[in-house]
């Protein structure tokens, strides 16, 4: 029991907090089923944990304070600072009751037969969170199960806290206490995976509280970020999850009461709100600038309590620094999209080349150019820097810096049977290859790119990347050469020309890996990925992820003869019985064979031979009745269409042309938007009648383009899933380019450049360019393999704005670890290179 003095201290702190929060607005349950007040939103399991990617930090109780999400993950958890692969509760039921102004969520941990109810209700200037159980907390979870709420560290750096009136400073770098505990005390992680290799040590790390008490105030000095939490039962702990993992958050936690039923934890939470707070307008515009002839639209994102100003000024900056107002652009109200109001200022009539800024009220953008060459160089960092950094099996140097050594020289092992992998890879009762489980697959230590912010090789992504590069080469023939790539030496030197077009060298590098897979296995793998979770989350030099020695099971772990080792750290190869995956590999090989002809003739010849043989084998399988059913059949059909298109362009042989004609028209009827790009790209291999038959589909598609501005003020398709939609925007704009080229009377150039305007800053949430180091202001923190350094890789394209259900657009610009918003991936980056070249070609 707390002493009287302790209770008096808590009472003083609470009364002080109450005075500070006296101006707070009262939360009410809105028609979108979350609690809302001016400057504050509280979401309760509106977004759920995702079973594929586990804890995504976008679920549970979430707090949006003054337009910024500061907290997430409010739920009953089994660890002090849960990691991505720790167990999470299954949401069994969610009840929203306007009559009682409550949201009640029933959660279950199946492995422990443990159910709890989480009830959230407004109370005074904040809200209460209460946990109930009908059966006592299971004995094995006593002292483990607790009510957690996680706060974004970057939002609280250079801030302080008060715990029962005692001050402290929130650490910029993890410096809190930890303890080592016996391995048997560790709560079983997802599917029995282990986050860390204990290297033979019989214990694991657990974060310990920075401090504890009954009442906590975060950022008392900052009215925008101040939050008070009072434990109405139990004790509050403040922990730093970054002691365990770089992507950890600050965690506030109360252990659940044990050996009892009913109420087992209760908090009162008061996020401060500034009276009459209004979000600062965001002026969406292209940080790269505009071509003189193209549409120019500033999209102004406004708080719902804000009123649009009548005009925005377009100001030219002269060489001597003087400013001239060129235009007062009327701000036309667009309406409400998601949670904000929007206005649009069209300044397309401004065409004189020069430097400009946009002034809207007290808001002023950075300077941007209007020029005929705005798109000419925007893809250079992606080709010059980002792709070289992603090159697997190579030593990559840049000036005085080494990005990584030659990695994964140990080839890879066939994945075991019936394996449920932590990154959603799976095997069944067959390896689907000539190799036995855990047998080395030789020849794979060549070519390929790290797929994203991790170090796996994903088959379908590789195929798409190669095809985008081939499209760049065939459409634009860029001779840019700023990278030395020495395949025999496994050496890459950035910013060092070697006399060879970099696009062709990247095509070669990707084709080497896919050809090696088809050579060894006769098909494309789903992926070559880390075998153990403790290497999967590796950050830093890729060459240190494995020991680069071939696995020999006869040796003991860490034993080596210099070539082989007994350490089972080699990547695994997952090969699914998936025609769609194999068709995509065939498509990439066929495309690469065209581009590599005259550059690497031997590889070009082999690529085409591998593709044609694999296609014949797959067609024989499907004719024999082994083709998939259901949704997989649709994916396989679309993938086959892509493969046949690439084979037809590579060979112009009638069997491929005829098969394409057999497949394309049903596909256009089923899914025209997804098929049109493939259909129009096949035109060089088709007869004269083909274009006229395709035209009605383009006419119907044109109608969807006309209605795009009715969907949102940006006029592009904005995705609403768990991965943000820049890839979709790039694909849409690329389709528009091909259609413009083939049917210029139906599709104009504005729907090509509009997608780039979106990428470069004309989008929700903020106005940074989504391409790192491209544009005046761009993403300077992203989910690359250097994310632990809070940095970026020049030219990387992030996924973009994630729509947190039901209505919150977010792209964190101060926290790089949300992959759905900030993770670079190879196929998106290659597609971006094509679109940038396409836009420059279209406008000129």
Secondary structure as the mmCIF struct_conf table of DSSP 4:
data_model
#
loop_
_struct_conf.conf_type_id
_struct_conf.id
_struct_conf.beg_label_comp_id
_struct_conf.beg_label_asym_id
_struct_conf.beg_label_seq_id
_struct_conf.end_label_comp_id
_struct_conf.end_label_asym_id
_struct_conf.end_label_seq_id
HELX_RH_AL_P HELX_RH_AL_P1 UNK A 4 UNK A 20
TURN_TY1_P TURN_TY1_P1 UNK A 21 UNK A 23
HELX_LH_PP_P HELX_LH_PP_P1 UNK A 24 UNK A 27
STRN STRN1 UNK A 28 UNK A 29
TURN_TY1_P TURN_TY1_P2 UNK A 31 UNK A 32
BEND BEND1 UNK A 33 UNK A 34
STRN STRN2 UNK A 35 UNK A 37
TURN_TY1_P TURN_TY1_P3 UNK A 38 UNK A 39
STRN STRN3 UNK A 40 UNK A 44
BEND BEND2 UNK A 45 UNK A 47
HELX_LH_PP_P HELX_LH_PP_P2 UNK A 48 UNK A 49
STRN STRN4 UNK A 50 UNK A 50
TURN_TY1_P TURN_TY1_P4 UNK A 51 UNK A 53
STRN STRN5 UNK A 54 UNK A 54
BEND BEND3 UNK A 57 UNK A 58
BEND BEND4 UNK A 60 UNK A 60
STRN STRN6 UNK A 61 UNK A 65
TURN_TY1_P TURN_TY1_P5 UNK A 66 UNK A 67
STRN STRN7 UNK A 68 UNK A 77
BEND BEND5 UNK A 78 UNK A 79
TURN_TY1_P TURN_TY1_P6 UNK A 80 UNK A 81
TURN_TY1_P TURN_TY1_P7 UNK A 84 UNK A 85
BEND BEND6 UNK A 86 UNK A 86
STRN STRN8 UNK A 90 UNK A 97
TURN_TY1_P TURN_TY1_P8 UNK A 98 UNK A 101
STRN STRN9 UNK A 102 UNK A 109
HELX_RH_3T_P HELX_RH_3T_P1 UNK A 110 UNK A 112
TURN_TY1_P TURN_TY1_P9 UNK A 113 UNK A 113
STRN STRN10 UNK A 114 UNK A 123
TURN_TY1_P TURN_TY1_P10 UNK A 124 UNK A 125
STRN STRN11 UNK A 126 UNK A 133
BEND BEND7 UNK A 134 UNK A 135
HELX_LH_PP_P HELX_LH_PP_P3 UNK A 136 UNK A 138
HELX_RH_3T_P HELX_RH_3T_P2 UNK A 139 UNK A 141
TURN_TY1_P TURN_TY1_P11 UNK A 142 UNK A 144
STRN STRN12 UNK A 146 UNK A 151
HELX_RH_3T_P HELX_RH_3T_P3 UNK A 153 UNK A 155
TURN_TY1_P TURN_TY1_P12 UNK A 156 UNK A 158
STRN STRN13 UNK A 160 UNK A 163
TURN_TY1_P TURN_TY1_P13 UNK A 164 UNK A 165
STRN STRN14 UNK A 166 UNK A 169
BEND BEND8 UNK A 172 UNK A 173
STRN STRN15 UNK A 178 UNK A 182
HELX_RH_3T_P HELX_RH_3T_P4 UNK A 183 UNK A 185
BEND BEND9 UNK A 186 UNK A 186
HELX_LH_PP_P HELX_LH_PP_P4 UNK A 187 UNK A 188
HELX_RH_3T_P HELX_RH_3T_P5 UNK A 190 UNK A 192
BEND BEND10 UNK A 195 UNK A 196
TURN_TY1_P TURN_TY1_P14 UNK A 199 UNK A 200
BEND BEND11 UNK A 202 UNK A 202
STRN STRN16 UNK A 203 UNK A 207
BEND BEND12 UNK A 210 UNK A 210
STRN STRN17 UNK A 211 UNK A 213
BEND BEND13 UNK A 214 UNK A 214
STRN STRN18 UNK A 215 UNK A 218
TURN_TY1_P TURN_TY1_P15 UNK A 220 UNK A 221
TURN_TY1_P TURN_TY1_P16 UNK A 223 UNK A 225
STRN STRN19 UNK A 227 UNK A 233
BEND BEND14 UNK A 234 UNK A 234
STRN STRN20 UNK A 236 UNK A 240
HELX_RH_3T_P HELX_RH_3T_P6 UNK A 241 UNK A 243
TURN_TY1_P TURN_TY1_P17 UNK A 244 UNK A 244
TURN_TY1_P TURN_TY1_P18 UNK A 246 UNK A 247
STRN STRN21 UNK A 250 UNK A 255
HELX_LH_PP_P HELX_LH_PP_P5 UNK A 256 UNK A 257
BEND BEND15 UNK A 259 UNK A 259
STRN STRN22 UNK A 262 UNK A 271
TURN_TY1_P TURN_TY1_P19 UNK A 275 UNK A 276
HELX_LH_PP_P HELX_LH_PP_P6 UNK A 279 UNK A 281
STRN STRN23 UNK A 282 UNK A 284
BEND BEND16 UNK A 287 UNK A 288
STRN STRN24 UNK A 290 UNK A 290
TURN_TY1_P TURN_TY1_P20 UNK A 292 UNK A 293
BEND BEND17 UNK A 294 UNK A 294
STRN STRN25 UNK A 297 UNK A 302
TURN_TY1_P TURN_TY1_P21 UNK A 304 UNK A 305
BEND BEND18 UNK A 310 UNK A 310
STRN STRN26 UNK A 311 UNK A 317
HELX_LH_PP_P HELX_LH_PP_P7 UNK A 318 UNK A 318
TURN_TY1_P TURN_TY1_P22 UNK A 319 UNK A 320
BEND BEND19 UNK A 321 UNK A 321
STRN STRN27 UNK A 323 UNK A 337
TURN_TY1_P TURN_TY1_P23 UNK A 338 UNK A 339
STRN STRN28 UNK A 340 UNK A 346
TURN_TY1_P TURN_TY1_P24 UNK A 348 UNK A 349
BEND BEND20 UNK A 352 UNK A 352
STRN STRN29 UNK A 354 UNK A 360
TURN_TY1_P TURN_TY1_P25 UNK A 361 UNK A 362
STRN STRN30 UNK A 363 UNK A 364
HELX_LH_PP_P HELX_LH_PP_P8 UNK A 365 UNK A 367
STRN STRN31 UNK A 368 UNK A 370
TURN_TY1_P TURN_TY1_P26 UNK A 372 UNK A 376
BEND BEND21 UNK A 377 UNK A 377
TURN_TY1_P TURN_TY1_P27 UNK A 378 UNK A 379
HELX_RH_AL_P HELX_RH_AL_P2 UNK A 380 UNK A 381
HELX_RH_PI_P HELX_RH_PI_P1 UNK A 382 UNK A 386
HELX_RH_AL_P HELX_RH_AL_P3 UNK A 387 UNK A 389
TURN_TY1_P TURN_TY1_P28 UNK A 390 UNK A 390
STRN STRN32 UNK A 391 UNK A 391
TURN_TY1_P TURN_TY1_P29 UNK A 392 UNK A 393
BEND BEND22 UNK A 394 UNK A 394
STRN STRN33 UNK A 395 UNK A 398
TURN_TY1_P TURN_TY1_P30 UNK A 399 UNK A 400
STRN STRN34 UNK A 401 UNK A 404
TURN_TY1_P TURN_TY1_P31 UNK A 409 UNK A 410
STRN STRN35 UNK A 412 UNK A 414
HELX_LH_PP_P HELX_LH_PP_P9 UNK A 415 UNK A 416
TURN_TY1_P TURN_TY1_P32 UNK A 417 UNK A 418
STRN STRN36 UNK A 420 UNK A 420
TURN_TY1_P TURN_TY1_P33 UNK A 422 UNK A 423
BEND BEND23 UNK A 424 UNK A 424
STRN STRN37 UNK A 426 UNK A 426
BEND BEND24 UNK A 429 UNK A 429
BEND BEND25 UNK A 432 UNK A 435
HELX_LH_PP_P HELX_LH_PP_P10 UNK A 436 UNK A 436
TURN_TY1_P TURN_TY1_P34 UNK A 437 UNK A 438
STRN STRN38 UNK A 440 UNK A 441
TURN_TY1_P TURN_TY1_P35 UNK A 442 UNK A 443
BEND BEND26 UNK A 445 UNK A 447
STRN STRN39 UNK A 449 UNK A 449
BEND BEND27 UNK A 452 UNK A 454
STRN STRN40 UNK A 457 UNK A 458
HELX_RH_AL_P HELX_RH_AL_P4 UNK A 459 UNK A 476
STRN STRN41 UNK A 483 UNK A 486
TURN_TY1_P TURN_TY1_P36 UNK A 487 UNK A 490
STRN STRN42 UNK A 491 UNK A 494
TURN_TY1_P TURN_TY1_P37 UNK A 495 UNK A 495
BEND BEND28 UNK A 499 UNK A 500
HELX_RH_AL_P HELX_RH_AL_P5 UNK A 502 UNK A 521
BEND BEND29 UNK A 522 UNK A 523
BEND BEND30 UNK A 526 UNK A 526
STRN STRN43 UNK A 527 UNK A 529
BEND BEND31 UNK A 531 UNK A 532
HELX_RH_AL_P HELX_RH_AL_P6 UNK A 533 UNK A 536
TURN_TY1_P TURN_TY1_P38 UNK A 537 UNK A 537
BEND BEND32 UNK A 540 UNK A 540
HELX_RH_3T_P HELX_RH_3T_P7 UNK A 542 UNK A 544
BEND BEND33 UNK A 545 UNK A 546
BEND BEND34 UNK A 548 UNK A 549
STRN STRN44 UNK A 550 UNK A 551
TURN_TY1_P TURN_TY1_P39 UNK A 553 UNK A 554
BEND BEND35 UNK A 555 UNK A 555
HELX_LH_PP_P HELX_LH_PP_P11 UNK A 556 UNK A 556
TURN_TY1_P TURN_TY1_P40 UNK A 557 UNK A 558
STRN STRN45 UNK A 560 UNK A 560
BEND BEND36 UNK A 562 UNK A 563
STRN STRN46 UNK A 564 UNK A 565
BEND BEND37 UNK A 566 UNK A 566
HELX_LH_PP_P HELX_LH_PP_P12 UNK A 570 UNK A 571
STRN STRN47 UNK A 572 UNK A 574
BEND BEND38 UNK A 577 UNK A 577
HELX_RH_AL_P HELX_RH_AL_P7 UNK A 579 UNK A 596
TURN_TY1_P TURN_TY1_P41 UNK A 597 UNK A 599
BEND BEND39 UNK A 600 UNK A 600
HELX_RH_AL_P HELX_RH_AL_P8 UNK A 601 UNK A 623
TURN_TY1_P TURN_TY1_P42 UNK A 624 UNK A 625
TURN_TY1_P TURN_TY1_P43 UNK A 630 UNK A 630
HELX_RH_AL_P HELX_RH_AL_P9 UNK A 631 UNK A 651
HELX_RH_AL_P HELX_RH_AL_P10 UNK A 654 UNK A 670
HELX_RH_AL_P HELX_RH_AL_P11 UNK A 672 UNK A 681
HELX_RH_3T_P HELX_RH_3T_P8 UNK A 682 UNK A 685
BEND BEND40 UNK A 686 UNK A 686
HELX_RH_AL_P HELX_RH_AL_P12 UNK A 688 UNK A 706
TURN_TY1_P TURN_TY1_P44 UNK A 707 UNK A 707
HELX_RH_AL_P HELX_RH_AL_P13 UNK A 708 UNK A 711
TURN_TY1_P TURN_TY1_P45 UNK A 713 UNK A 714
BEND BEND41 UNK A 716 UNK A 716
BEND BEND42 UNK A 721 UNK A 723
BEND BEND43 UNK A 725 UNK A 725
HELX_RH_AL_P HELX_RH_AL_P14 UNK A 726 UNK A 742
TURN_TY1_P TURN_TY1_P46 UNK A 744 UNK A 746
BEND BEND44 UNK A 747 UNK A 747
BEND BEND45 UNK A 749 UNK A 749
HELX_RH_AL_P HELX_RH_AL_P15 UNK A 750 UNK A 759
TURN_TY1_P TURN_TY1_P47 UNK A 760 UNK A 761
BEND BEND46 UNK A 763 UNK A 765
STRN STRN48 UNK A 769 UNK A 769
BEND BEND47 UNK A 770 UNK A 770
STRN STRN49 UNK A 771 UNK A 771
TURN_TY1_P TURN_TY1_P48 UNK A 772 UNK A 773
BEND BEND48 UNK A 775 UNK A 777
STRN STRN50 UNK A 778 UNK A 778
BEND BEND49 UNK A 781 UNK A 781
STRN STRN51 UNK A 783 UNK A 783
BEND BEND50 UNK A 784 UNK A 784
TURN_TY1_P TURN_TY1_P49 UNK A 785 UNK A 786
HELX_RH_3T_P HELX_RH_3T_P9 UNK A 787 UNK A 789
TURN_TY1_P TURN_TY1_P50 UNK A 790 UNK A 790
TURN_TY1_P TURN_TY1_P51 UNK A 794 UNK A 795
STRN STRN52 UNK A 797 UNK A 797
STRN STRN53 UNK A 802 UNK A 804
TURN_TY1_P TURN_TY1_P52 UNK A 805 UNK A 807
STRN STRN54 UNK A 808 UNK A 810
BEND BEND51 UNK A 813 UNK A 814
TURN_TY1_P TURN_TY1_P53 UNK A 816 UNK A 817
HELX_RH_AL_P HELX_RH_AL_P16 UNK A 819 UNK A 822
STRN STRN55 UNK A 823 UNK A 823
HELX_RH_AL_P HELX_RH_AL_P17 UNK A 826 UNK A 843
#
